[in-house]
């Protein structure tokens, strides 16, 4: 059995959480759940494959309060489902079957018990603090409906309230997973030199000043400075930028970043708990805690004020007539009961979730997933939209953006391809094509470059090969491939020894040097191709812009967004060029994750609520801190998806303006519903106090207002986010 077959088998075994194979040492590292995995079987498989096995048990982590609350979610779902079933069954028995009335009442009673299971507990906890909340009012309204002979209304109310609570618990529980996602992606171990020997230790044991070895393809375990070796590092986890960064002795490196093809020795300069990645974790935690302390509109207004008003009015309607007006108890209790029913907040409370849930469903159908109603409310208030660059306004992958043959090199390009074997390829769709149709010389230059780079795994080489393959260019077969560490590559094609890599490998004429400088001024990485020291052409590589980005920015301004801002860890020159091309109002560049948070706070103070759109780990603090965090749902990292309040599931920025417009529409309908519900209740309450409305008519008026606000909210189901 080969090592790859062994790894494939192990990954399918129950209890196996992660598998990593170190080819240089021949060590297979496996992290497992001890309660589910058969260790003896795995050891036998490793021996048969001739691999050295290193097994690490899964880390045990105590449940946070949020995770403990989320643990009740399965039961909340079951009880909500049971409530719906009982409501439907009771309705059928009451209206369509010749069964005793008590059968329907029994079914409604089960709906009351299941739908109010958690609400009763929360209401009791609030009552013990001598306060009322919306849970108490819903219970009173449902019980009042049953007292006056309308248990169906109360059962429906309990179902809707239970459903709303279940959805909110799910959404909030998901957001708190962001910190866990961050912790899971951090390195767990490091190879450190101690007493002249290389030993493997937990990352937590690293000391400032020690030197660690970072092998090719491994993560940097701690913030530090390179003391030996050269390599290119993927720093997307910190800066969010997809282009690899060359590292030489003296260069700074960050914990959690991914090493390329060269080995590095790094001196630790910062303790693990104070690393850049650890600070990101802390910022996300603090931002989430601050958000959790805010209360939504329903709890603030209805829970704190209306609840007291309903209870107080009902008591006054009972006490005053009996003590001061001489009414008989029967008339008094009848009018008080009518007042309690018409004043119960059914229409008032349902008016909010009816609109918000409809808007949530409409946005989800359009590829925009809000994680809860309060985030939809926040979206309606947004005045500023801030974008990350890489993976958000751009595709997040390097691509060929310019192919420039050198004047006078046409003959050499033609000769190199004249008799070379070149298998034909089918062109592919190019959603981010930034160079358009190619001339003959451009096609030849790109084909030769792809032929040389095809064996390489360097990100720039992959971009060149992908650029040729997407355009269906027949690339010749290269032989004698040689990697020039930190500089480029060379290979033989049709008898010519061709080199591709840094322009410094070649003798540059003033004209070629000027062309290279012009491309670099646009923030692009330039590689040159030629024979010996003569340049035949240059190829510029950069992160490619999303096709819909410019239109999305324009539509945001049409929607009413006051300011569109670009926040990026990239350099000022690159950011400014992109910002001008897309029409953003302000560009902030060279920002670390915590600096993005500071900029968001500044923008909020100056203009109002801010939405942050991002996709990377480095965006997590900003996504969590913004009034509204929006993540690219398909391309985004797990941390960004968990930290955000809204997910663009199709990675389509054109959906964002429509989602913000839908949120404002939902806010408008919520206000309409609240105004209508308050008006109807006020009129009915006046009639009830003076005995001008019988109880059945009060119930009809109350139910009618409830149906109207629900129907008004359901209109949002027809809204679209795509236009």
C-alpha positions in Angstrom: 0.0 0.0 0.0 1.3 3.4 -1.0 1.4 6.3 1.4 -1.2 8.2 -0.5 -3.5 5.2 -0.4 -2.9 4.9 3.4 -3.8 8.6 3.9 -7.0 8.2 1.8 -8.0 5.2 3.9 -7.3 6.9 7.2 -9.3 10.0 6.4 -12.4 7.9 5.9 -12.0 6.2 9.3 -14.4 7.2 12.1 -12.7 9.4 14.7 -9.8 10.5 12.5 -9.8 14.3 12.5 -6.7 15.2 10.6 -3.8 13.5 8.7 -0.5 15.0 7.7 2.5 13.2 6.0 6.1 14.6 6.3 7.8 13.2 3.2 11.3 14.2 4.3 11.1 12.4 7.7 8.6 9.7 6.6 6.4 10.5 9.6 2.6 10.3 9.4 0.9 12.5 12.0 -2.7 11.8 12.9 -5.0 13.7 15.2 -7.9 11.5 16.5 -10.9 11.3 18.8 -10.0 8.6 21.3 -13.6 7.6 21.9 -14.3 6.7 18.2 -11.1 5.5 16.7 -9.6 2.0 16.7 -5.9 2.7 17.4 -4.7 -0.9 16.9 -6.2 -1.1 13.3 -4.6 2.3 12.4 -1.2 1.2 13.7 -1.4 -2.0 11.7 -2.2 -0.1 8.5 0.7 2.2 9.1 3.1 -0.7 9.6 1.9 -2.4 6.3 2.6 0.8 4.4 6.0 1.2 6.0 5.2 4.6 7.6 6.2 5.9 11.0 3.0 6.8 12.8 2.7 9.7 15.3 -0.8 10.0 16.9 -2.1 13.0 18.7 -5.4 12.9 20.7 -7.9 15.6 19.9 -7.9 18.7 22.2 -10.6 18.7 24.8 -12.2 22.1 25.2 -14.7 23.2 27.8 -18.0 24.5 26.6 -18.5 28.2 26.5 -21.8 29.7 27.7 -22.8 30.2 24.1 -22.0 26.6 23.2 -24.0 25.4 26.2 -27.0 27.4 25.0 -26.5 26.1 21.5 -26.6 22.5 22.9 -30.4 23.0 23.6 -31.0 23.8 19.9 -32.0 20.2 18.8 -34.7 20.2 21.5 -35.9 23.6 20.5 -36.3 22.4 16.9 -38.2 19.3 18.1 -40.6 21.3 20.3 -41.2 23.9 17.6 -42.1 21.1 15.1 -44.4 19.5 17.7 -46.1 22.8 18.2 -46.8 23.2 14.5 -48.1 19.6 14.2 -50.5 20.1 17.2 -51.8 23.4 15.8 -52.6 21.8 12.5 -54.1 18.7 14.1 -56.3 20.8 16.4 -57.5 22.9 13.5 -58.5 19.9 11.5 -60.3 18.3 14.5 -62.1 21.5 15.3 -63.3 22.4 11.8 -63.5 19.2 9.8 -64.1 16.3 12.1 -67.1 15.4 14.3 -65.2 14.8 17.4 -65.8 16.2 20.9 -64.5 19.8 21.4 -62.2 18.7 24.2 -60.1 16.7 21.7 -59.2 19.9 19.8 -58.6 21.7 23.1 -56.3 18.8 24.2 -54.2 19.2 21.0 -54.0 23.0 21.5 -52.9 22.4 25.1 -50.0 20.2 23.9 -49.1 23.1 21.4 -49.2 25.5 24.3 -46.9 23.3 26.4 -44.4 22.6 23.6 -44.3 26.1 22.2 -44.0 27.8 25.5 -41.5 25.3 27.1 -38.6 27.7 27.0 -40.6 30.9 27.0 -42.2 30.0 30.4 -38.7 29.4 31.9 -37.4 32.7 30.6 -40.5 34.6 31.7 -40.2 33.1 35.2 -36.6 34.1 35.4 -37.6 37.6 34.4 -40.5 37.7 36.9 -38.1 36.7 39.7 -36.3 39.9 38.9 -39.6 41.8 39.2 -39.6 42.6 35.5 -41.8 41.8 32.5 -40.5 40.8 29.1 -42.0 39.8 25.7 -42.1 36.1 26.8 -44.5 37.0 29.7 -46.7 39.0 27.3 -46.9 36.2 24.8 -47.9 33.7 27.5 -50.5 36.1 28.8 -51.9 36.7 25.3 -52.1 33.0 24.6 -53.8 32.2 27.9 -56.2 35.1 27.4 -57.1 33.7 24.0 -57.9 30.4 25.5 -59.9 31.9 28.3 -62.2 33.7 25.9 -62.6 30.5 23.8 -60.0 31.0 21.1 -57.3 28.5 21.9 -56.3 28.2 18.2 -55.2 31.8 18.1 -53.0 31.3 21.2 -51.5 28.1 19.8 -50.6 29.8 16.5 -49.0 32.6 18.5 -47.0 30.1 20.5 -45.7 28.4 17.4 -44.6 31.6 15.7 -42.8 32.8 18.9 -41.1 29.4 19.3 -40.0 29.4 15.7 -38.5 32.9 16.1 -36.6 31.9 19.2 -35.2 28.7 17.5 -34.0 30.6 14.5 -32.3 33.3 16.7 -30.6 30.7 18.8 -29.2 29.0 15.7 -27.9 32.2 14.2 -26.3 33.4 17.4 -24.7 30.1 18.1 -23.1 30.0 14.7 -21.5 33.4 15.1 -19.8 32.4 18.3 -18.0 29.6 16.4 -15.7 32.2 14.8 -13.2 32.2 17.7 -13.1 28.4 17.7 -12.4 28.4 13.9 -9.5 30.8 14.5 -8.0 28.7 17.2 -8.3 25.5 15.1 -6.2 27.0 12.3 -3.3 28.0 14.4 -0.2 25.8 14.4 -0.1 23.3 17.3 3.6 22.3 17.3 7.0 23.7 16.3 10.4 22.4 15.5 12.9 24.3 17.6 16.7 24.1 18.0 17.6 23.4 21.6 21.2 22.4 22.7 22.1 22.0 19.1 19.3 19.5 18.5 16.1 19.9 16.6 13.1 18.9 18.8 9.4 19.1 18.3 7.5 20.9 21.0 4.0 22.4 21.5 3.8 26.0 20.3 2.9 27.2 23.8 6.3 26.2 25.0 8.3 28.4 22.5 10.3 31.1 24.2 11.3 34.5 22.7 14.8 34.3 21.2 14.6 30.6 20.2 15.1 29.6 16.6 12.5 27.4 14.9 12.7 25.5 11.6 9.8 26.1 9.2 9.8 23.4 6.5 8.4 23.8 3.0 4.6 23.7 3.1 4.5 24.2 6.9 2.9 27.0 8.9 5.0 29.5 10.7 4.5 28.7 14.5 5.2 32.2 15.9 5.9 35.8 15.0 9.6 36.2 14.3 12.5 37.3 12.0 14.1 35.1 9.3 17.8 34.3 10.3 18.5 31.8 7.5 17.0 30.6 4.2 14.9 32.1 1.5 11.3 31.3 0.5 7.9 32.8 -0.5 5.2 32.9 2.2 1.5 33.1 1.7 0.4 35.7 4.2 -3.3 35.7 3.3 -4.2 34.7 6.9 -2.8 38.0 8.2 -2.8 40.6 5.3 -5.5 38.9 3.1 -3.3 39.4 0.1 -3.0 36.4 -2.3 0.4 37.2 -3.8 3.3 35.3 -2.1 5.8 37.5 -0.3 9.5 36.7 -0.7 11.3 36.3 2.6 15.1 36.6 3.2 17.2 36.9 6.4 16.0 39.9 8.3 12.4 39.8 7.0 9.5 39.6 9.5 7.1 36.6 9.4 3.7 36.0 11.2 2.3 33.1 13.0 -0.2 31.1 11.0 1.2 32.1 7.6 2.1 29.3 5.1 5.6 28.7 3.9 6.4 28.0 0.2 9.1 25.8 -1.3 12.2 26.9 0.7 13.1 26.0 4.3 13.4 28.9 6.8 15.0 29.3 10.2 13.1 31.9 12.2 14.0 33.6 15.5 10.9 34.0 17.7 10.4 37.7 18.6 6.9 37.6 20.2 5.3 35.3 22.7 2.6 33.0 21.3 -0.1 34.7 23.3 0.8 38.1 21.9 1.2 37.1 18.2 -0.6 38.8 15.4 -3.0 35.9 15.0 -3.6 35.8 18.8 -4.5 39.5 18.7 -7.0 38.8 15.9 -8.7 36.1 18.1 -8.9 38.6 20.9 -10.4 41.4 18.8 -13.1 39.0 17.4 -13.9 37.9 21.0 -14.3 41.4 22.3 -16.3 42.6 19.3 -18.7 39.6 19.6 -19.2 40.2 23.4 -20.0 43.9 22.7 -22.5 42.9 20.1 -24.2 40.4 22.3 -24.9 43.1 24.9 -27.1 45.1 22.6 -30.9 44.5 22.7 -33.2 44.5 19.8 -36.2 46.7 19.2 -38.7 44.2 20.5 -37.1 43.7 23.9 -36.4 47.4 24.4 -39.8 48.8 23.5 -42.4 46.1 23.8 -40.7 44.1 26.6 -39.9 47.1 28.9 -42.9 49.4 28.3 -45.8 47.8 26.6 -45.8 44.8 28.9 -46.2 47.0 31.9 -48.9 49.1 30.2 -51.0 46.1 29.3 -50.8 44.6 32.8 -51.5 48.0 34.4 -54.5 48.8 32.2 -56.0 45.4 32.8 -55.7 45.8 36.6 -57.1 49.3 36.5 -60.0 48.2 34.3 -60.9 45.7 37.0 -60.2 47.7 40.2 -61.6 51.2 39.3 -65.1 50.1 38.2 -65.5 47.7 41.1 -64.3 50.2 43.8 -65.4 53.6 42.4 -68.1 53.1 39.7 -70.2 50.5 41.3 -70.2 48.1 38.4 -71.2 44.5 39.0 -68.3 42.0 39.0 -69.6 40.2 35.9 -69.7 43.3 33.7 -66.3 44.4 35.1 -64.6 41.1 34.5 -66.1 40.8 31.0 -64.9 44.3 30.0 -61.5 43.7 31.6 -61.2 40.4 29.7 -62.1 42.1 26.5 -59.6 44.8 27.1 -56.8 42.3 27.8 -57.6 40.4 24.6 -57.7 43.4 22.3 -54.6 44.9 24.1 -52.6 41.6 23.9 -49.6 42.2 21.7 -50.3 39.4 19.1 -50.5 41.7 16.1 -47.8 43.9 17.6 -45.3 41.1 18.2 -46.1 39.1 15.0 -45.8 42.3 12.9 -42.0 42.3 13.3 -41.1 38.6 12.6 -43.7 38.4 9.8 -41.9 41.1 7.9 -38.3 40.1 8.9 -38.8 36.3 8.2 -40.3 37.1 4.8 -37.4 39.4 4.0 -34.9 36.7 5.2 -36.5 34.1 3.0 -36.5 36.4 0.0 -32.8 37.4 0.4 -31.8 33.7 1.0 -33.6 32.8 -2.3 -31.5 35.5 -4.0 -28.2 34.2 -2.6 -27.8 36.5 0.4 -28.0 34.8 3.8 -28.7 37.0 6.8 -28.0 35.3 10.1 -31.0 36.8 11.9 -33.6 39.5 11.9 -31.5 41.9 13.9 -28.8 41.8 11.2 -31.5 42.7 8.6 -32.5 45.7 10.8 -28.8 46.7 11.0 -28.5 46.5 7.2 -31.3 49.0 6.8 -29.3 51.6 8.8 -26.0 51.3 6.9 -24.6 54.6 5.5 -21.1 53.5 4.6 -19.8 50.3 2.9 -16.2 49.3 3.4 -14.6 46.7 1.1 -11.6 44.5 1.6 -9.6 44.1 -1.6 -8.4 40.6 -2.2 -11.1 38.0 -2.6 -13.8 40.7 -2.4 -13.4 43.3 -5.0 -10.8 41.0 -6.7 -10.9 37.3 -7.3 -8.2 36.6 -4.7 -6.0 34.7 -7.2 -3.0 35.9 -9.2 -3.7 36.0 -13.0 -2.0 37.2 -16.1 -2.9 40.9 -16.7 -0.4 41.9 -19.4 1.6 40.1 -22.1 4.2 42.4 -23.7 6.6 41.0 -26.4 9.8 43.1 -26.8 10.2 44.9 -30.1 12.3 42.8 -32.5 11.7 39.5 -30.7 9.1 38.2 -33.1 11.5 36.1 -35.0 12.9 34.4 -31.9 9.4 33.7 -30.6 8.4 32.2 -33.9 11.6 30.1 -34.2 11.2 28.7 -30.6 7.8 27.4 -31.5 8.5 26.4 -35.1 9.0 22.7 -34.7 8.2 22.2 -31.1 5.6 19.6 -30.1 2.6 21.4 -28.8 -0.6 19.5 -27.8 -3.7 21.5 -28.6 -6.0 22.5 -25.7 -9.6 23.6 -25.5 -10.2 27.2 -24.3 -12.1 27.7 -21.0 -14.3 30.5 -19.8 -12.3 33.4 -18.3 -14.5 35.3 -15.9 -11.7 37.7 -14.9 -10.0 38.3 -18.3 -8.1 41.6 -18.1 -6.1 41.4 -21.3 -8.7 40.6 -24.0 -7.7 39.0 -27.4 -4.0 38.3 -27.9 -1.9 39.0 -30.9 0.2 36.2 -32.5 3.4 37.3 -30.7 1.5 37.6 -27.4 0.1 34.1 -27.8 3.6 32.8 -28.6 5.2 34.5 -25.6 2.5 33.2 -23.2 2.7 29.7 -24.6 6.5 29.6 -24.1 6.2 30.9 -20.6 3.6 28.3 -19.7 5.7 25.5 -21.2 8.6 26.4 -18.9 6.5 27.0 -15.8 4.3 23.9 -16.1 6.4 21.7 -13.8 6.6 24.5 -11.2 4.4 24.8 -8.1 5.1 28.5 -7.5 1.9 30.6 -7.4 3.2 32.9 -10.2 4.0 29.9 -12.3 0.6 28.5 -11.8 -1.0 31.8 -12.8 0.9 31.8 -16.1 0.0 28.1 -16.9 -3.6 28.8 -16.0 -3.6 31.9 -18.2 -2.4 29.9 -21.2 -4.7 26.9 -20.6 -7.8 29.2 -20.2 -7.1 30.6 -23.6 -6.5 27.2 -25.2 -2.9 28.0 -26.2 -1.0 24.9 -27.5 2.1 24.9 -25.2 5.2 23.0 -26.3 6.8 20.3 -24.3 9.8 21.6 -22.3 12.8 19.4 -21.2 15.6 19.9 -18.7 13.5 21.9 -16.3 15.6 23.7 -13.6 14.2 25.7 -10.7 16.3 28.9 -10.0 15.6 29.3 -6.3 14.1 32.7 -5.5 14.6 33.9 -9.1 12.7 31.8 -11.7 13.1 28.7 -13.9 14.8 27.5 -17.0 14.0 24.8 -19.6 14.9 23.6 -23.1 12.3 24.2 -26.0 13.1 23.3 -29.6 16.9 23.4 -28.9 16.8 26.8 -27.1 17.6 27.2 -23.4 15.0 29.6 -22.2 14.8 31.4 -18.8 11.8 33.0 -17.1 11.9 34.9 -13.9 13.0 38.2 -12.3 13.9 40.9 -14.8 17.3 41.2 -13.0 18.3 37.9 -14.7 18.5 39.7 -18.1 20.2 42.7 -19.7 17.5 45.2 -20.0 17.3 48.0 -22.6 16.0 51.4 -21.4 12.8 50.7 -23.3 12.2 47.3 -21.6 13.1 48.8 -18.2 10.6 51.5 -18.7 7.9 49.0 -19.6 8.7 47.0 -16.5 8.6 50.1 -14.3 5.2 51.1 -15.8 3.7 47.7 -14.9 5.2 47.8 -11.4 3.7 51.3 -10.9 0.3 49.6 -11.3 1.2 47.2 -8.5 1.8 44.2 -10.7 4.5 41.5 -10.4 6.6 41.3 -13.6 8.5 38.3 -14.9 10.7 38.4 -18.0 11.3 35.6 -20.6 14.3 35.2 -22.9 17.3 33.3 -24.0 20.5 33.7 -22.1 20.6 37.4 -21.1 18.4 38.7 -23.9 14.8 39.5 -23.1 12.0 38.4 -25.5 9.1 39.7 -23.6 7.6 40.4 -20.2 4.4 39.1 -18.4 2.6 41.1 -15.7 0.8 39.2 -13.0 -1.7 40.6 -10.4 -4.8 39.8 -8.5 -7.7 40.1 -11.0 -10.7 42.4 -10.5 -14.2 40.8 -10.2 -16.2 41.6 -13.3 -19.2 42.9 -11.3 -17.2 45.0 -8.8 -17.4 48.4 -10.5 -21.2 48.0 -11.2 -21.8 47.0 -7.6 -20.0 50.1 -6.3 -22.1 52.3 -8.6 -25.3 50.6 -7.6 -24.5 51.0 -3.9 -24.3 54.8 -4.4 -27.6 54.7 -6.3 -29.2 52.8 -3.4 -28.3 55.6 -1.0 -25.0 54.6 0.5 -23.2 57.8 1.3 -19.6 56.6 1.1 -17.8 53.5 -0.3 -14.3 52.8 1.2 -11.5 50.4 0.3 -9.6 48.9 3.2 -6.6 46.7 2.4 -3.3 45.4 3.7 -1.8 45.9 0.3 0.5 48.8 -0.6 -0.9 52.3 -1.2 0.0 52.3 -4.9 -1.9 49.1 -5.7 -4.9 50.1 -3.6 -5.1 53.6 -5.1 -5.0 52.2 -8.7 -7.9 49.8 -7.9 -9.9 52.4 -6.0 -9.8 54.8 -8.9 -10.8 52.1 -11.4 -13.8 51.1 -9.3 -14.9 54.5 -8.3 -14.7 54.2 -4.5 -14.7 57.4 -2.4 -11.8 56.7 -0.1 -8.8 54.3 0.0 -7.0 53.1 3.2 -4.0 50.9 2.5 -1.2 49.0 4.3 -3.6 48.2 7.2 -3.1 45.3 9.7 -6.3 43.6 11.0 -6.6 45.7 14.2 -6.0 48.9 12.1 -9.0 48.1 9.9 -11.1 48.0 13.1 -9.9 51.4 14.1 -10.7 52.8 10.6 -14.3 51.3 10.8 -14.8 53.0 14.2 -13.6 56.3 12.7 -16.0 56.0 9.7 -18.9 55.2 12.0 -18.3 58.3 14.1 -18.1 60.5 11.0 -20.9 59.0 8.8 -23.0 56.5 10.7 -23.5 52.7 10.6 -20.8 50.9 8.5 -21.0 47.6 6.6 -17.7 45.7 6.1 -17.4 43.3 3.2 -14.5 40.8 3.3 -13.5 37.2 2.9 -10.2 36.4 4.7 -9.1 35.5 8.2 -7.5 39.0 8.5 -11.0 40.5 7.9 -12.6 38.6 10.9 -12.0 41.4 13.4 -13.4 44.0 11.1 -16.4 41.8 10.1 -17.2 41.3 13.8 -16.7 44.9 14.8 -18.7 46.6 12.0 -22.4 47.4 12.3 -22.9 44.8 9.6 -20.3 42.2 8.6 -20.7 40.8 5.1 -18.6 37.8 4.0 -18.1 36.2 0.6 -19.9 32.9 1.2 -18.3 30.5 -1.4 -14.7 31.8 -1.5 -14.5 33.1 2.1 -12.5 31.4 4.9 -14.4 29.6 7.7 -13.4 32.4 10.1 -14.8 35.1 7.9 -18.0 33.2 7.4 -18.5 32.7 11.1 -17.6 36.3 12.0 -20.0 37.9 9.5 -23.6 38.7 9.9 -24.5 38.3 6.2 -23.1 35.8 3.6 -23.0 36.4 -0.2 -23.4 32.7 -1.0 -22.6 33.0 -4.7 -19.7 35.5 -4.2 -21.7 37.9 -6.3 -21.1 41.5 -5.2 -24.1 42.6 -7.4 -26.4 41.1 -4.8 -25.2 43.4 -2.0 -27.0 46.6 -3.2 -30.3 44.6 -3.6 -29.9 43.1 -0.1 -29.4 46.5 1.5 -32.5 47.8 -0.5 -34.5 44.8 0.7 -33.4 45.5 4.3 -34.7 49.1 4.1 -37.9 47.9 2.5 -38.3 45.5 5.4 -37.8 48.3 7.9 -40.4 50.3 6.2 -43.0 47.5 6.4 -42.1 46.8 10.0 -42.9 50.4 10.8 -46.1 50.2 8.9 -47.1 47.1 10.8 -46.3 48.6 14.1 -48.2 51.8 13.4 -51.3 49.8 12.2 -51.2 47.4 15.1 -50.9 50.2 17.7 -53.7 52.1 16.0 -56.1 49.1 15.9 -55.3 48.2 19.5 -55.8 51.8 20.7 -59.2 52.0 19.0 -60.3 48.6 20.3 -59.1 49.4 23.8 -61.1 52.6 23.9 -64.3 50.7 22.8 -63.5 47.9 25.3 -63.1 50.3 28.3 -66.5 51.9 27.6 -68.2 48.6 26.8 -68.9 49.6 23.2 -67.6 46.3 21.7 -68.6 42.8 22.6 -65.9 40.2 23.3 -66.5 38.2 20.1 -66.2 41.4 18.0 -63.0 42.3 19.9 -61.5 38.9 19.0 -62.5 39.4 15.4 -60.9 42.9 15.3 -57.8 41.6 17.1 -57.4 38.5 14.8 -58.1 40.7 11.7 -55.4 43.1 12.6 -53.0 40.1 13.1 -53.8 38.7 9.7 -53.4 42.1 8.0 -49.9 42.7 9.4 -48.8 39.2 8.5 -50.1 39.6 5.0 -48.3 42.9 4.7 -45.1 41.3 5.8 -45.5 38.4 3.4 -45.3 40.9 0.5 -41.6 40.9 1.0 -41.4 37.4 -0.3 -41.8 38.9 -3.8 -38.7 41.1 -3.4 -35.5 40.3 -5.2 -31.8 41.1 -4.4 -30.6 40.7 -8.0 -31.9 44.0 -9.4 
